[in-house]
């Protein structure tokens, strides 16, 4: 029987179809993409299944994802799913949860995602990650709810920035130590999905919109502003939470982060909503998404937008019983980064900490560098703890931004057994030393 999950949104006319055994062929390979107007030649890029971003993987909660992954690159790679709380064997972390896949080799990927939500997939083989992701290896994955929310427009949009020269070719500065030990590699050409921003969408006046936003840029700390609608954030990093309005109608979205927004479009004809990418360090603001209203008005809804809570996550975390684990990031500039004094090169033989399965843990994450650090917690999602009391924010995170000189505390229940990274979500920072791992047994 063919698999019930599917590939969507591929740039190719012939998106891969499941074989008789339910596996879908899925390859990482060199590609070409037009990044500057003609007469510039298309740039040499990488693609998943012939598309950048890779095709949208869609499956239902509890379904098995089955991919026959082929590496057509000239270097090792893996296919990783950092946002899914799936079993450790399917995480795709090269050298830790599986072997790195050599050039020309293939491997069967099988995993079941326990939670509905919106996430991203990436390569994860080591020092080559920045170059592979920076040349186009990333894509979205949606695990659908059993009961979908009532919306008129449901759009998944991946932000990415390309660092290109005047001829539209990708700059080969992935190994530049000044970038790796500083803010990371940022590009001036911003894409929304497979084309230069802004992405233009249309819906009926008054339509209810669900936007699933993911930041696949390697180092851009994006600030997204919403203009024209009262917006609530209903999910962060793939997990629903208590809906809340973003402060000043804008929110920061670090590398690897995902945010889901819901709002109603204006009911006036020819009105619309814009999402704007705030400029960094002297950059001008730039339009990211534009949604125009068209046609007859949609039915007005009386209920407020929200998503059902995930019953698999704890309503409370017993902080008094939590295991405390300290992680301090140092270095940068002239020196490599280090976590607790060790510069990450490859996975160490022993974990930084061993956690008892089912026991709560508190990670104290200290950024003693001059750069913003974006840490990714694998296999779990955590609450951000308040600095002045014993409360936490009303949402879950697996990517955490930590400002220079600050310490952030997160709490979670270590309920997913295996070897799990705690590392930078910025691949340049990983290559410069920001990586560690913990074990849940």
C-alpha positions as CSV (number, residue, x, y, z in Angstrom):
1,X,0.0,0.0,0.0
2,X,1.3,3.5,-0.8
3,X,2.3,5.7,2.0
4,X,-0.4,8.1,3.3
5,X,2.0,10.9,3.8
6,X,3.1,12.9,0.9
7,X,5.6,15.3,-0.7
8,X,4.2,18.7,-1.5
9,X,5.4,21.9,-3.2
10,X,8.4,20.4,-5.1
11,X,9.8,22.6,-7.9
12,X,9.8,19.6,-10.2
13,X,6.7,18.6,-12.1
14,X,7.3,14.9,-11.2
15,X,7.5,14.9,-7.4
16,X,8.7,11.5,-6.2
17,X,6.0,8.9,-5.6
18,X,6.1,6.1,-3.1
19,X,7.4,2.7,-4.2
20,X,5.5,-0.5,-3.5
21,X,7.2,-0.7,-0.1
22,X,6.1,2.8,0.9
23,X,9.5,4.4,0.6
24,X,9.9,7.7,-1.3
25,X,13.2,8.4,-3.1
26,X,14.7,11.5,-1.6
27,X,18.2,12.8,-2.6
28,X,20.6,15.5,-1.7
29,X,22.3,16.6,-4.9
30,X,24.0,19.6,-6.7
31,X,21.5,21.9,-8.4
32,X,21.2,25.3,-10.1
33,X,19.1,28.3,-9.0
34,X,18.7,31.7,-10.5
35,X,19.8,34.1,-7.7
36,X,20.5,37.2,-9.8
37,X,18.5,38.5,-12.8
38,X,19.6,37.4,-16.3
39,X,22.1,37.7,-18.0
40,X,23.6,36.3,-14.8
41,X,24.0,32.5,-14.9
42,X,22.2,30.3,-12.4
43,X,24.2,29.8,-9.2
44,X,25.6,26.4,-8.2
45,X,23.5,25.3,-5.2
46,X,22.3,22.1,-3.5
47,X,18.8,20.7,-3.4
48,X,16.7,18.1,-1.7
49,X,14.6,16.1,-4.2
50,X,15.4,18.7,-6.9
51,X,13.9,21.6,-4.9
52,X,15.2,24.5,-2.7
53,X,13.7,24.6,-0.2
54,X,13.3,20.8,-0.2
55,X,9.7,19.7,-0.8
56,X,7.2,20.0,2.0
57,X,6.9,16.7,3.8
58,X,3.4,16.2,5.1
59,X,2.2,13.3,7.3
60,X,-0.4,12.7,10.0
61,X,0.4,12.3,13.7
62,X,1.4,8.8,14.3
63,X,2.2,7.9,10.7
64,X,5.6,6.6,9.7
65,X,7.9,8.7,7.5
66,X,9.7,6.4,5.0
67,X,12.5,7.9,2.8
68,X,15.2,6.2,0.8
69,X,17.8,8.9,1.1
70,X,20.6,9.1,-1.5
71,X,23.7,11.3,-1.1
72,X,24.7,12.7,-4.5
73,X,27.0,15.3,-3.0
74,X,30.8,15.0,-3.2
75,X,31.0,14.9,0.7
76,X,29.3,13.1,3.5
77,X,25.9,14.2,4.8
78,X,22.9,13.1,6.8
79,X,19.2,14.1,6.8
80,X,18.2,15.3,10.3
81,X,14.9,16.3,11.9
82,X,15.8,18.4,15.0
83,X,12.3,19.6,15.8
84,X,10.7,16.2,16.0
85,X,10.6,14.5,19.3
86,X,10.9,11.2,17.5
87,X,13.0,8.2,18.6
88,X,16.7,8.8,18.8
89,X,17.6,6.4,16.0
90,X,15.8,8.6,13.5
91,X,17.3,12.0,14.5
92,X,19.9,12.0,11.8
93,X,22.8,13.4,13.8
94,X,25.9,12.2,12.0
95,X,28.5,10.6,14.3
96,X,26.2,10.5,17.3
97,X,22.9,8.8,16.4
98,X,24.0,7.3,13.1
99,X,27.0,7.1,10.7
100,X,27.6,9.9,8.3
101,X,26.4,8.9,4.8
102,X,29.3,8.8,2.3
103,X,29.1,10.3,-1.2
104,X,27.1,7.9,-3.4
105,X,25.7,5.9,-0.5
106,X,22.0,5.6,0.4
107,X,20.1,4.8,3.6
108,X,16.5,4.1,4.6
109,X,15.0,6.6,7.0
110,X,12.1,5.6,9.1
111,X,10.6,7.6,11.9
112,X,7.3,8.3,13.6
113,X,6.6,11.9,14.8
114,X,4.6,11.8,18.0
115,X,3.4,15.4,17.9
116,X,1.6,17.5,15.4
117,X,3.4,20.6,14.4
118,X,5.6,22.5,11.9
119,X,9.3,21.9,11.7
120,X,12.4,22.0,9.5
121,X,14.8,19.4,8.2
122,X,18.6,20.0,7.6
123,X,21.9,18.2,7.0
124,X,23.9,17.3,10.0
125,X,27.3,15.8,9.2
126,X,29.7,18.1,11.0
127,X,32.0,20.8,9.6
128,X,30.3,20.7,6.2
129,X,26.9,21.7,7.6
130,X,27.3,25.4,7.1
131,X,28.2,24.9,3.4
132,X,25.5,22.4,2.7
133,X,22.7,24.4,4.4
134,X,24.1,27.7,3.0
135,X,23.9,26.3,-0.5
136,X,20.3,25.2,-0.1
137,X,19.8,22.0,1.9
138,X,16.8,22.7,4.1
139,X,13.1,22.1,4.0
140,X,9.8,22.1,5.9
141,X,7.9,19.2,7.4
142,X,4.3,19.3,8.8
143,X,2.7,16.7,11.0
144,X,-1.0,17.4,10.8
145,X,-3.4,17.5,13.7
146,X,-6.1,14.8,13.9
147,X,-8.7,17.7,13.9
148,X,-7.5,20.7,11.9
149,X,-8.3,24.2,13.0
150,X,-10.9,26.1,11.0
151,X,-8.9,28.4,8.7
152,X,-9.3,29.7,5.2
153,X,-5.6,30.0,4.3
154,X,-2.9,27.7,5.7
155,X,0.6,28.6,4.4
156,X,4.1,27.2,5.3
157,X,6.8,29.7,4.6
158,X,10.6,29.2,5.0
159,X,12.9,32.2,5.4
160,X,16.4,32.0,4.0
161,X,19.1,34.4,3.0
162,X,21.7,33.9,0.3
163,X,25.2,35.4,0.5
164,X,26.0,36.2,-3.1
165,X,28.5,38.2,-5.1
166,X,27.7,40.8,-7.8
167,X,27.3,38.0,-10.4
168,X,24.7,36.1,-8.3
169,X,27.1,33.4,-7.3
170,X,27.2,32.1,-3.7
171,X,30.3,33.4,-1.8
172,X,32.5,30.6,-0.7
173,X,33.2,32.0,2.8
174,X,31.8,29.2,4.8
175,X,35.1,28.5,6.5
176,X,35.9,32.1,7.3
177,X,36.9,32.0,11.0
178,X,35.9,35.7,11.5
179,X,32.4,34.8,10.6
180,X,32.3,31.5,12.4
181,X,33.6,33.0,15.7
182,X,31.5,36.1,15.3
183,X,27.9,36.6,14.3
184,X,27.9,33.9,11.6
185,X,27.3,34.1,7.9
186,X,24.5,36.4,6.8
187,X,23.3,37.0,3.3
188,X,21.7,40.1,1.7
189,X,19.3,38.2,-0.6
190,X,16.3,37.2,1.4
191,X,14.0,34.4,0.0
192,X,10.5,33.4,1.1
193,X,10.3,29.8,0.0
194,X,11.8,29.4,-3.4
195,X,11.9,33.0,-4.6
196,X,13.1,36.4,-3.5
197,X,10.9,38.1,-0.9
198,X,8.2,39.3,-0.7
199,X,6.0,36.3,-1.1
200,X,2.5,37.3,-2.4
201,X,-0.6,35.5,-1.2
202,X,-4.3,36.2,-1.6
203,X,-7.4,35.3,0.4
204,X,-11.0,36.5,0.9
205,X,-11.7,39.7,3.0
206,X,-12.1,38.6,6.6
207,X,-10.4,35.2,6.0
208,X,-8.8,33.4,8.9
209,X,-5.1,32.8,8.2
210,X,-2.6,30.4,9.6
211,X,1.0,31.2,8.8
212,X,3.7,28.6,9.6
213,X,7.0,30.5,9.6
214,X,10.5,28.8,9.8
215,X,13.9,30.4,9.8
216,X,16.3,28.3,7.7
217,X,19.0,31.0,7.4
218,X,22.2,29.8,9.0
219,X,22.8,32.9,11.2
220,X,20.1,35.6,10.6
221,X,18.4,36.7,13.7
222,X,15.2,37.8,12.0
223,X,12.7,40.2,13.6
224,X,9.3,39.9,11.9
225,X,6.8,42.7,12.2
226,X,3.1,42.3,11.3
227,X,1.2,45.2,9.8
228,X,-2.6,45.3,9.2
229,X,-4.0,42.7,11.5
230,X,-4.3,41.8,15.2
231,X,-2.1,38.7,15.4
232,X,-1.6,35.9,17.9
233,X,1.2,33.4,18.1
234,X,-0.4,30.0,18.6
235,X,2.7,27.8,18.4
236,X,6.4,28.1,18.8
237,X,9.1,25.6,17.7
238,X,6.4,23.1,16.6
239,X,4.4,23.0,19.8
240,X,1.1,24.8,20.5
241,X,0.9,27.1,23.5
242,X,-1.3,29.7,25.1
243,X,-2.1,32.2,22.3
244,X,-0.4,35.5,22.9
245,X,0.0,38.8,21.0
246,X,3.6,39.6,20.1
247,X,5.0,42.7,21.9
248,X,4.7,45.7,19.5
249,X,3.3,43.3,16.9
250,X,6.7,41.9,16.2
251,X,8.8,38.9,17.3
252,X,12.4,37.6,17.0
253,X,12.9,34.4,15.0
254,X,16.4,33.0,15.4
255,X,18.0,30.3,13.2
256,X,16.1,27.1,13.2
257,X,13.1,28.6,15.0
258,X,9.4,28.1,14.0
259,X,6.5,30.4,14.7
260,X,2.8,29.8,13.9
261,X,0.6,32.9,13.6
262,X,-3.2,33.1,13.3
263,X,-5.2,36.2,12.4
264,X,-8.2,37.4,10.5
265,X,-7.7,39.5,7.4
266,X,-9.4,42.9,7.2
267,X,-13.0,42.8,5.9
268,X,-12.6,45.8,3.7
269,X,-12.0,45.1,0.0
270,X,-8.5,45.7,-1.4
271,X,-7.0,45.7,2.2
272,X,-4.3,43.3,3.2
273,X,-1.7,42.3,5.7
274,X,2.1,42.6,5.5
275,X,4.9,40.9,7.3
276,X,8.1,42.9,7.3
277,X,11.6,41.8,8.0
278,X,13.2,44.5,10.2
279,X,16.7,45.6,9.1
280,X,19.8,44.6,11.0
281,X,22.8,46.8,11.7
282,X,21.8,49.7,9.3
283,X,19.8,47.6,6.9
284,X,16.5,48.9,5.7
285,X,13.3,47.1,6.5
286,X,12.2,44.8,3.7
287,X,8.8,43.3,2.8
288,X,8.7,39.5,3.5
289,X,5.1,38.4,3.0
290,X,2.1,40.3,1.5
291,X,-1.4,39.0,1.7
292,X,-4.0,40.8,-0.4
293,X,-7.8,40.5,0.0
294,X,-9.9,39.5,-3.0
295,X,-13.4,38.2,-3.8
296,X,-16.4,38.0,-1.5
297,X,-15.9,38.2,2.2
298,X,-15.3,35.0,4.2
299,X,-17.7,33.9,7.0
300,X,-16.9,35.8,10.2
301,X,-15.8,33.6,13.1
302,X,-16.8,34.3,16.7
303,X,-14.2,32.0,18.4
304,X,-10.7,33.3,19.0
305,X,-7.9,31.6,17.1
306,X,-5.9,28.9,19.0
307,X,-4.5,25.4,18.6
308,X,-5.3,22.4,20.9
309,X,-2.6,21.8,23.6
310,X,-0.3,18.8,23.2
311,X,-1.5,16.3,25.9
312,X,1.9,14.5,25.7
313,X,3.6,17.5,27.3
314,X,3.4,18.0,31.1
315,X,1.1,20.7,32.5
316,X,3.6,21.3,35.3
317,X,7.3,20.7,35.7
318,X,8.5,19.8,39.3
319,X,11.4,22.2,39.4
320,X,12.2,21.3,43.0
321,X,13.0,17.7,41.8
322,X,14.9,18.8,38.7
323,X,18.5,17.8,37.9
324,X,20.5,21.0,37.3
325,X,23.0,21.0,34.5
326,X,25.3,24.0,33.7
327,X,26.6,24.8,30.2
328,X,28.9,27.9,29.8
329,X,29.8,29.1,26.3
330,X,33.1,30.9,26.1
331,X,35.5,32.1,23.4
332,X,34.9,33.8,20.1
333,X,36.8,36.4,18.2
334,X,40.4,35.2,18.0
335,X,39.6,32.0,19.8
336,X,37.3,29.1,19.0
337,X,34.1,28.8,21.0
338,X,34.0,26.2,23.8
339,X,31.2,24.7,26.0
340,X,32.3,24.0,29.5
341,X,35.9,24.5,28.4
342,X,35.8,22.0,25.5
343,X,35.8,23.1,21.9
344,X,33.5,20.9,19.9
345,X,35.2,19.1,17.0
346,X,33.4,15.9,17.0
347,X,31.2,14.0,19.5
348,X,33.0,13.2,22.7
349,X,33.0,9.6,24.0
350,X,31.1,10.6,27.1
351,X,28.1,12.9,27.5
352,X,28.2,16.1,29.4
353,X,25.4,14.8,31.6
354,X,23.4,11.6,32.0
355,X,19.7,12.2,32.9
356,X,17.3,9.8,34.4
357,X,14.4,9.1,32.1
358,X,11.2,10.7,33.3
359,X,13.0,13.1,35.7
360,X,12.8,16.9,35.2
361,X,16.0,18.8,34.3
362,X,17.0,22.5,34.4
363,X,19.7,23.6,32.0
364,X,21.5,26.8,32.9
365,X,22.8,28.2,29.6
366,X,25.5,30.9,30.1
367,X,26.7,33.0,27.2
368,X,30.0,34.4,28.1
369,X,30.9,35.5,24.5
370,X,30.3,38.7,22.6
371,X,28.0,37.1,20.1
372,X,24.3,36.1,20.3
373,X,24.1,32.4,20.8
374,X,21.3,30.3,19.4
375,X,21.2,26.9,21.2
376,X,19.2,23.9,20.0
377,X,17.8,21.3,22.4
378,X,17.3,18.0,20.7
379,X,14.6,15.4,21.4
380,X,12.7,17.6,23.8
381,X,11.0,20.9,24.2
382,X,11.5,23.2,27.2
383,X,9.9,26.0,29.2
384,X,11.9,29.3,29.4
385,X,12.1,30.0,33.2
386,X,11.6,33.5,34.5
387,X,14.7,35.1,36.0
388,X,12.9,36.7,39.0
389,X,10.5,34.0,40.1
390,X,9.7,30.3,39.7
391,X,7.4,30.8,36.7
392,X,7.9,30.1,33.0
393,X,6.8,31.5,29.7
394,X,3.5,30.1,28.3
395,X,5.1,28.4,25.3
396,X,7.6,25.7,24.5
397,X,11.0,26.1,22.9
398,X,13.7,24.0,21.4
399,X,15.8,26.9,20.0
400,X,16.9,29.4,22.6
401,X,18.5,32.8,21.9
402,X,20.9,34.0,24.6
403,X,22.2,37.5,24.5
404,X,25.9,38.2,25.2
405,X,26.7,38.1,28.9
406,X,23.4,36.6,29.9
407,X,22.3,33.3,31.4
408,X,19.0,31.6,30.4
409,X,17.4,28.8,32.3
410,X,15.2,26.2,30.6
411,X,13.2,23.3,32.2
412,X,11.9,20.1,30.6
413,X,11.1,16.5,31.4
414,X,13.8,14.1,30.1
415,X,11.3,11.6,28.6
416,X,13.0,10.7,25.3
417,X,15.8,8.2,25.7
418,X,19.0,8.3,23.7
419,X,22.0,10.5,22.9
420,X,20.8,14.1,22.3
421,X,22.8,17.2,21.2
422,X,22.8,20.6,22.9
423,X,24.4,22.7,20.3
424,X,24.3,25.8,18.3
425,X,21.5,26.1,15.7
426,X,24.0,28.3,13.8
427,X,26.1,25.8,11.8
428,X,29.0,28.2,11.6
429,X,29.1,28.3,15.4
430,X,28.9,24.5,15.6
431,X,31.9,24.4,13.4
432,X,33.7,26.9,15.6
433,X,33.1,24.8,18.8
434,X,29.5,25.3,20.1
435,X,28.4,21.7,20.7
436,X,27.8,19.2,23.4
437,X,25.5,16.3,24.2
438,X,23.6,14.7,27.0
439,X,22.2,11.2,27.4
440,X,18.7,10.2,28.7
441,X,18.6,6.6,29.9
